[in-house]
Amino acid sequence: MLKTLCSKLRSHQQLLTKTLQQVLGSLPTILKPYYYRFLDQNLLPATMKTMDESDVGISCYISNLPGFRGILKQRYSDFIVNEVDLDENVVHLTSLEAPKEVCSEAKEVNVSDQLNTSYVTEIESFRSLAGNSDADKLKALIDKHNSGVDVSDEPIVLSPSSDKSHRTAIHNFFKERLKFLVTDTIDGVEDQSKCVRVRLNKGGNNGRGKYSRKRKDRDDKRYDSRGSDSWPEHLGKFLRFNLFKENKDTQEALNIIAKMLGVQPRSFGFAGTKDKRAVTTQRVTVFKQQASKLAALNRRLIGIKVGDFCHVKEGLLLGQLYGNRFTITLRGVSAESEDIIKASAVALGEHGFINYFGLQRFGSSSVPTHLIGAALLRGEWKAAKNAISTVREYYKESGDIDGTLRQLPRCLVAEKAILQCLKKHPGNYLQALKAIPRTLRMMYVHSYQSYLWNHAASMRVQKHGFDQVVLGDLVYSKEQHKEKETFVAECETVNDNNMDDYSNLDETSETDLPEEKNIPVKALNEEDLKSGTYTIDDVLLPLPGSRVIYPSNDIGEVYRDLAQKDGISLTETAHKIKEFSITNMTGAYRCVFQKPKDFEWELLSYTDGTIPLAETDFDVIAKSVKKSKVREEDSANGSEELRADSSAISVGDDMLPGKGCEEKSNSEAGMQSEKSQSGGNAESQMALKLSFTLPASCYATMAVRELLKTSTSVAFHKSLND
C-alpha cells in the first residue's frame, strides 16, 4: 500500500516538475528570476526548481553513441584533482617533512633598542611626503612612546587617500626609515577612500612584553609583517607548499591554516580554486612563514595536509597554472553491452567533448547566477537584489535586519553584505550590490557571458557539425602567431567549483584580462578553407566584451539575438555603472571543442561501494610510511616506533581525521562487509575509472557528460544513489 502511494506521489511530482519546466521555457528571460523566486518562496521541493542543462545552453554531444548509467561523485574520493603547473608538471603531495632551513629564524625588530630616539630628520621627511597633519600625528606617537607610555594599542590613522601610489610610498617610508613601526591599510570614511594605519611593531616582544595582550582580547585585526625587514636575505620571502585537502574548498582550507598560523587569509596565493566534493592537491604560497611551522600543523589539521615545502621569490597568482589532472571514478556503471562503454571511452579520447561551461558556473541557489547577471546588465538594481537575497520570513515580518543577519549562515556572503548595506543606506539597491565582494558580484555578469557562449556553441554544432571548419569561424591566426596562446575568461572559475559557498572571497581573487593583451584572432575566409591550414580543433567562440570580434557567419547573430531577447545590447550600455556593463568588459575567447590530454581509462569491478577505487596522494604516502614502519620494526624486533615523519601520528590512525566524515567510517564498514560477504554472495558492480588532463577553465563534468549522455547536475546523480 505504502509502496503504491509513494509511486503515485513520485509520478505526480515528475508531472509537476515537467509542467513547471515547460512554463519556465515559455517565459521571456527577463521574467525568469521572478519565476524562480516564486518557486522558492512557495517552498516547492528542490527537484522542481533544479536548473536543467538546456536552460544554460548545454544541449549537444559530439558522439552519436548511446549513453549509459554511471554515478558521478558517489564518494568525494571518486573525484581526484591534481593541479598542473605552467611547466605542465602534475603537482603531487610527496612529503610532509619540513626541510632544514639554515638561519631561518627571523631576526625581529627590537623596539627597546630604538627607545629615546627623537627621529627629527625622519619626521621632517615624512612631513614633506604626507603633510603637516599626519606628521604631527606621527611625532605625537613617537614622543609618547619615548616617554615610556604604552602605545601598543594606540595606532594612528593617517588622512584618507584614494591614490594607491601615494599610500605605497607611505608604507615604504616606514619600512625603510622607521622600522619599529608597522603599517596596514583600512577603509576610509568616504566611499573608495583608504587610510594608512600606523602602530608599534611588537615583533621584538614576541607577545611576552609588558605591553602584550592576548590577541583574542584585542578588537583590531592582525598587522601584516610586510613592513619589517626581519626576513633572512638568503631565503625567498614566500614559502611554497603543496596543499592536499578532502571535501573542502580551497578558501575554506586556507582559512583554517591561516587561523592556526595567526595570519590573514589574503597572505596566501594560489593559482586556482579546486572542487569541494573531491580530493585535491595544489600549490600555494604564503608570505614570510617557516616550513617547520606549517609542517607542525599536520597533526592538528582535519582533512588537510601540507608538504613539499620550498622558499621562492614570488607568490602565486590566480591563473598561473596550465590546468588540472583528473582521476574520476564513475560507479554503478551499466549499459546494454560492455562494448558501448568501451566505444564511448575510446571516442572521448579521440574526439573530445564540447567545451561548455558546466552547471557549476551558474550556481546552485534558487535563482541562477546568469539571470542575476542579466538584471545587472539591464540596470535593474532592485530586481538583482531581490534575486540574490535570501530574506527570511523573520525579516519580512519584523523588518529586523540585525536579527536576520544573526540567522544567516556564514556562507551567504552576498546576502549578508546586502542587508548590512541596506541597514545603513535604506533603499539604495545599487550601493547594496556594490557592497558584495567584487569577485563575487562580477561572477554574476561573467555567468551571463558564459550563458551566451554555451548557446552559441550549441548552435555551432547543430548547424555546422563538429568535423570541419566553415566560412566565418573564428580561429587564432597562425600567420601572425605560430603558437596558440591561452586566453581564458575574465574572473574564470576553475573546474567544477561550488558557487554556492561564497565565504572568504575577497578582492585579491579577481583575474581580469590584462589590458595590453593582443590575441590575434581572425574569421576564416575562402582562402583559409582551401589551404586546409585550420581544423575543427582551432575553432573559437567569444565571450562578449568590447575587445572581441564575433563569427562572421550566422553564429555571430546568435549572440545578438539572444541578448536582445533578454533586453541587453552588446554594443551599448543601459546605465553608467561600468562594472555591470558588457561594453566595459574586455571579453575573451574559448575553444569550442576540447580533447582530454594523456587520456587513460579502465573498467573495474567491485563488490563493496565503500572501498576507494583510486589512490590519492596521501594513500601513496601512507603506504610508503607503512613499509618504512614494518622495516624498522623488523630490524629492531618491535622495539622502535615509526620516526619517518615528524608530523605523522601513525598510518593506521587519524593522520587524515577528515576521513572520519566519510572514508574512515565507511572503510570500517567496508571491512565488516567484506567479512560478511566472504561466502561469495556479494553482487559485483562495474566502475569506469578515467584519468586525463584539461587546461584551466575546462570542466571535467562536461567530459563525463559526453560519455553518459545524461545530466551532470548534483540532484540527478544523487537520485541514482536512491
C-alpha positions in Angstrom: 0.0 0.0 0.0 2.7 2.4 1.1 4.8 1.5 -1.9 1.9 2.2 -4.3 1.3 5.6 -2.7 5.0 6.5 -2.9 5.0 5.5 -6.6 1.9 7.7 -7.3 3.5 10.7 -5.4 6.6 10.3 -7.4 4.6 10.2 -10.7 2.7 13.4 -9.7 5.9 15.1 -8.7 7.5 14.2 -12.1 4.5 15.5 -13.9 4.5 18.8 -11.9 8.2 19.2 -12.5 7.8 18.7 -16.2 4.9 21.3 -16.3 7.0 23.8 -14.3 9.9 23.3 -16.7 7.6 23.9 -19.7 6.3 27.1 -18.1 9.9 28.2 -17.5 10.8 27.5 -21.1 8.0 29.7 -22.4 8.8 32.7 -20.3 11.0 35.6 -21.5 14.3 35.6 -19.8 13.5 38.9 -18.2 10.7 37.2 -16.2 12.6 34.1 -15.2 14.2 35.5 -12.0 10.7 36.3 -10.7 9.5 32.8 -11.6 12.4 31.2 -9.7 11.7 33.4 -6.7 8.1 32.4 -6.8 9.0 28.8 -6.6 11.5 29.5 -3.8 9.0 31.5 -1.8 6.3 28.8 -2.1 8.7 26.2 -0.8 8.4 23.8 -3.7 10.7 20.7 -3.5 14.3 21.4 -4.7 13.8 18.9 -7.6 11.1 21.1 -9.0 13.4 24.1 -9.0 16.6 22.4 -10.3 18.1 24.1 -13.2 18.3 22.0 -16.3 21.4 21.9 -18.6 19.3 23.1 -21.5 18.4 26.2 -19.6 22.0 27.4 -19.9 22.6 26.3 -23.5 24.1 22.8 -22.8 22.3 20.6 -25.3 24.6 18.9 -27.8 27.0 16.0 -27.9 29.8 15.1 -30.3 29.4 11.3 -30.3 26.3 9.6 -31.6 26.9 6.6 -29.4 24.2 5.8 -26.8 24.8 6.9 -23.2 24.9 4.6 -20.2 24.4 4.7 -16.5 27.1 5.9 -14.2 27.2 7.8 -10.8 29.5 10.8 -10.6 30.9 11.7 -7.2 29.2 9.0 -5.3 32.1 9.5 -2.9 34.3 12.5 -2.9 37.3 10.2 -3.2 35.9 9.3 -6.6 36.9 12.7 -7.9 40.7 13.4 -7.6 42.2 16.6 -8.9 45.9 17.4 -9.1 46.9 20.8 -10.3 49.2 21.0 -13.4 51.7 23.9 -13.2 52.8 26.2 -16.1 55.6 23.8 -17.0 52.9 21.1 -17.3 54.2 19.2 -14.2 51.5 17.5 -12.2 51.5 18.7 -8.6 51.6 15.8 -6.0 51.9 15.7 -2.2 55.0 13.6 -1.7 56.4 14.6 1.7 55.1 16.1 4.9 58.5 16.9 6.3 59.9 20.4 6.6 63.3 20.9 5.0 66.2 22.1 7.1 66.4 25.9 6.9 69.8 27.4 7.7 69.4 30.6 9.7 65.7 30.5 9.1 64.9 32.2 12.4 63.8 35.7 11.5 65.7 38.5 13.2 63.0 40.6 14.7 63.0 44.3 15.3 63.9 45.1 19.0 61.8 48.0 20.0 63.7 48.6 23.2 66.9 49.3 21.1 65.1 52.2 19.5 63.7 54.0 22.5 64.7 57.6 23.4 65.3 58.5 19.7 63.6 61.6 18.5 63.7 60.9 14.8 63.6 64.6 13.9 65.0 64.1 10.4 62.6 61.3 9.7 59.6 63.3 10.9 60.5 66.2 8.7 60.9 63.9 5.7 57.6 62.5 6.4 56.1 66.0 6.6 57.1 66.6 3.0 55.5 63.3 2.0 52.3 63.3 4.0 51.7 66.9 5.1 51.7 68.7 8.5 48.6 67.0 10.0 49.9 63.4 9.5 53.5 64.4 10.5 52.2 65.9 13.8 50.3 62.7 14.5 53.5 60.7 13.9 55.6 63.0 16.1 53.0 62.7 18.9 53.1 58.9 18.7 56.9 58.8 18.8 57.1 61.3 21.7 54.5 59.4 23.7 56.4 56.1 23.1 59.7 57.6 24.1 58.2 58.9 27.4 57.5 55.3 28.3 53.8 55.3 27.7 52.3 52.0 26.3 51.2 52.9 22.8 51.0 49.3 21.5 47.2 49.6 21.3 47.1 53.2 20.2 47.5 53.2 16.4 47.3 56.5 14.5 45.2 56.7 11.3 46.6 58.9 8.6 44.5 61.1 6.3 42.3 59.3 3.7 43.7 58.9 0.3 42.4 57.3 -2.9 45.8 57.4 -4.5 47.3 53.9 -4.2 50.8 55.0 -5.3 50.8 57.6 -2.5 49.8 55.0 0.1 52.5 52.7 -1.2 55.1 55.5 -0.8 54.0 55.9 2.8 54.2 52.2 3.5 57.7 52.1 2.0 58.8 55.2 4.1 58.0 53.3 7.3 59.6 50.1 6.0 62.9 52.0 5.2 63.1 54.8 7.8 61.0 53.8 10.8 61.3 50.1 11.1 60.0 50.0 14.7 56.6 51.0 13.3 54.4 48.9 11.0 51.6 49.9 8.7 48.5 48.5 7.0 45.6 49.9 5.0 42.0 50.3 6.3 38.8 51.6 4.7 38.2 55.4 5.0 35.0 57.1 5.9 34.3 58.1 2.3 33.5 55.6 -0.4 36.5 54.4 -2.4 39.0 56.1 0.1 41.6 54.2 2.1 43.7 55.2 5.1 47.1 54.0 6.2 47.2 52.9 9.9 50.4 53.1 11.9 51.4 51.4 15.1 54.2 50.0 17.2 55.9 46.9 15.8 55.7 44.4 18.7 57.7 41.7 16.9 60.6 42.1 19.4 58.3 41.3 22.4 57.2 38.0 20.9 53.9 38.6 22.6 55.5 38.4 26.1 56.4 42.0 26.9 54.8 44.2 29.5 52.6 45.8 26.8 51.5 42.5 25.3 47.9 41.2 25.5 46.3 38.1 24.1 45.1 38.7 20.5 41.6 37.5 21.3 41.3 40.4 23.7 42.2 43.0 21.0 39.5 44.2 18.7 41.8 45.1 15.8 43.0 42.7 13.2 46.5 41.3 12.9 49.0 43.6 11.2 50.8 42.1 8.2 54.6 41.7 8.6 55.4 43.1 5.2 56.6 46.3 6.8 59.6 44.7 8.6 63.0 43.7 7.2 63.4 40.8 9.6 63.4 38.0 7.0 66.8 36.3 6.2 68.1 37.6 2.9 69.1 34.1 1.7 65.5 32.8 1.8 62.8 33.7 -0.7 60.1 35.7 1.1 57.4 33.3 0.0 57.0 29.8 1.3 55.6 27.5 -1.4 53.9 24.3 -0.4 51.5 21.7 -1.7 48.1 21.6 -0.2 46.2 18.3 0.0 42.5 18.5 1.0 39.4 16.3 1.2 35.8 17.6 0.9 36.8 21.2 1.5 37.1 24.1 -1.0 40.4 26.0 -1.3 39.3 29.1 0.6 37.9 27.0 3.5 41.2 25.1 3.8 43.3 28.2 3.7 41.1 29.9 6.3 41.7 27.1 8.7 45.5 27.2 8.1 45.5 31.0 8.4 43.7 30.9 11.7 46.2 28.4 13.1 49.2 30.5 11.9 47.7 33.7 13.1 47.8 35.4 9.7 45.2 36.8 7.3 43.8 34.5 4.6 44.9 37.0 2.0 48.6 36.2 2.9 48.1 33.1 0.7 48.4 32.9 -3.0 47.2 30.1 -5.3 46.7 29.5 -9.0 43.1 28.3 -9.0 40.3 27.2 -6.6 39.6 23.5 -6.5 36.5 21.4 -6.1 34.9 21.0 -2.7 33.5 17.5 -3.1 36.8 16.0 -4.2 40.3 15.1 -3.1 42.6 17.7 -4.5 46.3 18.7 -4.5 47.5 22.2 -5.5 50.3 24.7 -5.0 50.0 27.5 -2.5 52.4 30.3 -1.4 52.4 32.2 1.9 54.3 35.3 2.8 57.2 35.1 5.3 56.4 31.8 7.0 58.7 29.0 8.1 58.2 25.5 6.7 58.6 24.0 10.2 55.5 26.0 11.5 53.3 24.7 8.7 54.6 21.1 8.9 53.7 21.1 12.6 50.1 21.8 11.8 49.7 18.4 10.1 49.0 16.8 13.5 46.0 19.2 14.0 44.6 19.6 10.6 41.5 17.7 9.7 41.0 16.6 6.1 44.0 18.7 5.1 47.7 18.1 4.8 50.6 20.4 3.7 54.1 19.4 2.5 56.8 19.7 -0.2 58.0 23.0 1.1 60.4 25.4 -0.5 61.1 29.1 -0.5 60.5 31.2 -3.6 60.8 34.9 -4.5 57.3 35.4 -5.9 53.9 34.4 -4.6 51.4 32.6 -6.8 48.6 34.5 -8.6 45.3 33.2 -9.9 45.7 31.8 -13.4 49.3 30.7 -13.0 48.6 27.1 -14.0 48.3 25.0 -17.1 45.3 23.1 -15.9 44.3 20.1 -13.8 44.8 16.3 -13.9 41.6 14.4 -13.1 41.1 10.9 -11.8 37.4 10.3 -11.9 35.7 7.0 -10.9 32.1 6.5 -12.2 30.4 3.9 -10.1 27.4 1.7 -10.7 28.2 1.7 -14.5 25.8 -0.3 -16.6 24.9 -0.4 -20.3 23.2 -2.7 -22.8 26.6 -4.1 -23.5 30.2 -3.5 -22.3 31.2 -2.7 -25.8 29.1 0.6 -25.6 31.1 1.7 -22.6 34.4 0.9 -24.3 33.5 2.5 -27.5 32.3 5.7 -25.7 35.6 5.9 -23.8 37.6 5.5 -27.0 35.5 8.2 -28.7 36.1 10.6 -25.9 39.8 10.2 -26.2 39.8 10.6 -30.0 37.2 13.3 -30.5 36.9 15.1 -27.1 33.8 17.0 -26.0 32.0 20.3 -26.4 33.8 22.8 -24.1 30.7 24.0 -22.4 30.7 26.0 -19.1 29.3 23.5 -16.7 26.3 23.9 -14.4 28.6 24.9 -11.6 29.2 28.2 -13.4 25.6 29.1 -13.0 25.3 28.5 -9.2 23.0 26.3 -7.2 20.9 28.9 -5.4 17.2 29.4 -6.2 17.9 31.9 -8.9 20.7 31.0 -11.4 23.6 33.5 -11.5 23.2 34.3 -15.2 19.7 35.7 -14.6 21.1 37.9 -11.9 23.8 39.0 -14.3 21.2 39.9 -16.9 19.4 42.1 -14.4 22.7 43.8 -13.5 23.4 44.4 -17.2 20.0 46.0 -17.6 20.5 48.2 -14.6 17.6 46.6 -12.6 19.3 47.0 -9.2 16.2 46.2 -7.1 15.4 43.1 -9.2 19.0 41.9 -8.9 19.0 42.5 -5.2 15.8 40.5 -4.8 17.1 37.7 -6.9 20.3 37.4 -4.8 18.8 37.9 -1.3 17.5 35.0 0.7 15.5 37.1 3.1 14.0 35.1 5.9 10.3 35.2 6.8 11.5 36.6 10.1 12.8 39.7 8.4 9.7 40.1 6.2 7.5 40.1 9.3 9.7 42.1 11.7 12.0 44.2 9.5 14.7 43.4 12.0 17.9 43.3 9.9 20.2 42.6 12.9 18.1 39.6 13.8 18.1 38.3 10.3 21.9 38.7 10.0 22.3 36.6 13.1 20.3 33.8 11.5 22.1 33.8 8.1 24.9 31.3 7.8 28.5 32.5 7.0 28.4 31.1 3.5 25.7 33.6 2.5 28.2 36.4 2.0 26.3 38.3 -0.7 23.0 38.2 1.3 24.8 39.5 4.5 26.6 42.2 2.6 23.3 43.4 1.0 21.4 43.5 4.3 24.3 45.2 6.2 24.4 47.9 3.5 20.6 48.4 3.4 20.7 48.9 7.1 23.0 51.9 6.6 21.5 53.1 3.3 17.8 52.0 3.1 16.5 51.8 -0.5 19.9 52.2 -2.1 20.0 48.9 -4.0 23.0 49.8 -6.2 25.1 50.6 -3.1 23.9 47.3 -1.6 25.0 45.4 -4.7 28.4 47.1 -4.6 28.8 46.0 -1.0 29.2 42.4 -2.2 32.9 41.5 -2.6 33.9 42.3 -6.2 34.9 38.8 -7.1 31.5 37.5 -6.2 29.4 40.3 -7.7 31.4 40.1 -11.0 30.6 36.3 -11.2 27.0 37.2 -12.0 28.0 39.2 -15.1 30.6 36.6 -16.2 27.9 33.9 -15.8 25.8 35.7 -18.3 28.7 35.8 -20.7 29.0 32.0 -20.3 25.3 31.6 -20.8 25.6 33.3 -24.2 28.7 31.3 -25.1 27.0 28.0 -24.3 24.1 28.8 -26.6 26.4 29.9 -29.4 28.4 26.7 -29.1 25.3 24.5 -29.3 24.1 26.4 -32.3 27.6 26.0 -34.0 27.3 22.2 -33.5 23.7 22.0 -34.6 24.2 24.0 -37.8 27.7 23.1 -38.8 28.7 19.9 -37.0 31.9 19.1 -35.4 34.1 17.6 -38.1 35.2 20.7 -40.2 35.7 24.4 -40.2 33.3 26.6 -42.1 33.4 30.1 -43.6 33.3 32.8 -40.9 34.5 30.6 -38.0 36.9 32.3 -35.6 40.4 30.9 -35.1 43.8 32.0 -33.7 45.7 33.4 -36.7 48.6 31.1 -37.5 50.1 33.6 -39.9 50.7 36.1 -37.1 51.1 33.8 -34.2 52.6 30.3 -34.6 52.0 29.1 -31.1 48.4 29.2 -29.8 48.0 31.4 -26.7 45.9 30.6 -23.7 43.2 33.2 -23.4 40.7 32.4 -20.6 37.6 34.2 -19.5 37.7 37.0 -17.0 37.3 36.0 -13.4 37.3 32.4 -14.5 36.1 29.7 -12.2 38.2 26.6 -12.3 36.8 23.2 -12.9 33.6 22.3 -11.1 33.7 24.9 -8.3 30.8 25.0 -5.9 29.5 28.5 -6.4 27.0 28.5 -3.5 29.9 28.8 -1.0 31.0 32.4 -1.2 32.6 32.7 2.2 36.0 34.2 2.3 36.1 35.7 -1.2 38.0 38.9 -1.3 39.3 41.4 -3.8 42.5 39.5 -4.5 40.7 36.7 -6.2 40.0 38.5 -9.4 41.8 37.6 -12.6 40.8 40.2 -15.1 42.4 40.1 -18.5 45.5 42.3 -19.0 44.6 45.4 -20.9 47.7 45.1 -23.1 46.9 41.5 -24.2 46.6 41.4 -28.0 45.4 38.0 -29.2 45.5 37.5 -33.0 42.0 36.2 -33.9 40.5 36.1 -37.4 37.4 35.0 -39.2 38.1 32.3 -41.8 37.8 33.3 -45.5 37.6 31.2 -48.6 41.4 31.1 -49.0 41.8 29.7 -45.4 39.3 27.0 -46.2 41.1 26.0 -49.4 44.5 26.0 -47.7 43.4 23.5 -45.1 45.5 25.3 -42.5 42.8 25.2 -39.9 40.9 22.3 -38.3 37.9 21.9 -36.1 40.2 22.0 -33.1 41.1 25.6 -33.9 37.5 27.0 -33.8 36.9 29.6 -31.1 33.9 31.5 -29.8 34.0 34.8 -27.9 32.7 35.7 -24.5 31.1 39.1 -25.2 33.1 42.2 -24.5 34.4 45.4 -26.1 37.6 43.8 -27.5 36.3 40.7 -29.1 35.1 40.0 -32.7 32.2 37.7 -33.5 32.0 35.0 -36.1 31.2 36.5 -39.5 28.6 33.7 -40.2 25.2 33.0 -38.7 26.6 32.1 -35.3 27.5 35.7 -34.7 23.8 36.6 -34.8 23.1 34.1 -32.0 24.8 36.3 -29.5 22.9 39.5 -30.6 19.5 37.8 -30.9 19.7 36.1 -27.5 21.0 39.2 -25.7 18.3 41.3 -27.4 15.6 38.9 -26.1 17.0 39.5 -22.6 16.8 43.3 -23.1 20.5 43.6 -23.4 22.7 45.3 -26.0 26.2 44.0 -26.7 27.3 47.4 -28.1 25.6 49.9 -25.8 25.2 50.2 -22.1 21.9 50.8 -20.4 23.5 52.6 -17.5 26.6 54.4 -16.3 27.9 51.7 -13.9 30.9 50.4 -15.8 31.5 47.2 -13.8 28.0 45.9 -14.8 28.4 46.7 -18.4 29.5 44.3 -21.2 30.8 47.3 -23.2 33.3 47.9 -20.3 34.5 44.3 -20.2 37.3 43.2 -22.4 35.8 39.8 -23.3 37.7 36.6 -24.1 37.9 33.6 -26.5 37.3 29.9 -25.7 37.9 26.8 -27.8 34.6 25.2 -28.8 36.0 21.6 -28.8 38.4 20.2 -26.2 40.3 16.9 -26.3 41.5 15.4 -23.0 45.3 15.1 -22.8 47.1 12.0 -21.7 43.7 10.2 -21.6 43.6 6.8 -19.9 40.6 4.6 -18.8 39.9 1.2 -17.4 36.9 -0.8 -16.3 36.9 -2.2 -12.8 34.6 -4.5 -10.9 33.9 -4.1 -7.2 31.5 -5.6 -4.6 31.9 -3.0 -1.7 31.0 0.6 -2.6 32.8 1.9 0.5 36.3 0.9 -0.7 38.2 3.5 -2.7 39.0 2.5 -6.3 41.8 5.1 -6.9 44.8 6.1 -4.9 45.2 9.6 -3.6 48.5 11.3 -2.9 48.1 10.7 0.8 47.4 7.0 0.2 50.7 6.8 -1.6 52.5 8.5 1.4 50.7 6.3 3.9 51.7 3.2 2.0 55.3 4.3 2.0 55.3 5.1 5.7 53.7 1.7 6.5 56.5 -0.1 4.6 59.1 2.0 6.5 57.5 1.2 9.8 57.5 -2.6 9.0 61.2 -2.4 8.1 62.0 -0.6 11.3 60.0 -3.0 13.5 61.7 -5.9 11.7 65.2 -4.5 12.2 64.6 -3.6 15.9 62.3 -6.5 16.8 59.5 -4.2 17.5 61.5 -2.0 19.9 61.4 1.1 17.8 58.5 3.3 16.8 57.9 5.0 13.5 60.0 8.1 13.0 59.8 8.5 9.3 57.7 11.7 9.5 57.6 14.2 12.4 54.1 15.1 11.5 52.7 11.6 11.2 50.6 10.3 14.1 50.6 6.9 12.6 49.4 5.5 9.4 46.6 3.4 10.9 45.3 6.3 13.0 43.7 9.6 12.0 46.6 11.1 10.1 43.7 12.5 8.0 41.0 12.8 10.6 38.8 14.3 7.9 38.3 10.8 6.6 36.1 10.3 9.6 33.4 12.1 7.7 33.3 9.6 5.0 36.4 7.4 4.4 37.2 6.1 7.9 33.8 5.1 9.0 32.9 3.6 5.6 36.3 1.9 5.5 35.4 0.1 8.7 32.0 -0.7 7.4 33.7 -2.0 4.3 35.9 -4.4 6.2 32.9 -5.7 8.0 31.0 -6.0 4.7 33.9 -8.0 3.2 33.9 -10.4 6.1 30.2 -10.9 6.0 30.3 -11.4 2.2 33.2 -13.8 2.2 30.8 -16.5 1.2 30.7 -15.0 -2.3 27.1 -13.7 -2.2 28.1 -10.1 -2.9 26.8 -8.6 -6.1 29.5 -7.4 -8.4 29.3 -3.9 -9.9 31.2 -2.1 -12.6 33.1 1.1 -12.4 34.8 3.2 -15.1 38.0 5.0 -14.0 39.1 7.9 -16.2 42.4 9.8 -16.0 43.1 12.9 -18.1 44.4 16.4 -18.1 42.4 19.5 -19.1 43.6 23.2 -19.5 42.4 25.7 -16.9 38.8 26.7 -17.2 37.6 23.5 -18.8 35.0 21.5 -16.9 35.7 17.8 -16.3 32.0 17.2 -15.8 31.4 18.1 -19.5 33.7 15.3 -20.5 31.8 12.9 -18.3 28.5 14.2 -19.8 29.8 13.3 -23.3 30.2 9.7 -22.1 27.0 9.2 -20.1 24.6 11.4 -22.3 22.9 12.3 -19.1 22.7 15.4 -16.9 25.7 16.3 -14.7 23.5 18.0 -12.1 24.1 17.1 -8.4 20.4 16.4 -8.0 20.4 13.9 -10.8 23.4 11.9 -9.6 22.1 11.9 -6.1 18.9 10.4 -7.4 20.9 7.5 -8.9 22.0 6.6 -5.3 18.4 6.2 -4.1 
